[in-house]
Amino acid sequence: MSITVNLYYTGKDGAARRFAEEMVSSGTVRDIRKEPGNLRYEYFFPMEDPETVLLIDSGMPETDHHFIRE
């Protein structure tokens, strides 16, 4: 069974978009995508709201540390 989380980041003056761009340019997104159990980790930019970013994060809870609760 997989878990998918849809997260909306909202900011001011382009802060949410800069955050997503930094996650990509720093290699953090690449590293997350390589983690065992990761199925999807993608950012999207809604056309109607330039101050919001959507993150879709999907993984297998048995192996993806994003979804494991200790």
Secondary structure, DSSP 8 states (H G I E B T S, - for coil): --EEEEEEEE-STTHHHHHHHHHHHTTHHHHHHHSTTEEEEEEE--TT-TTEEEEEEEE-TTT-GGG---
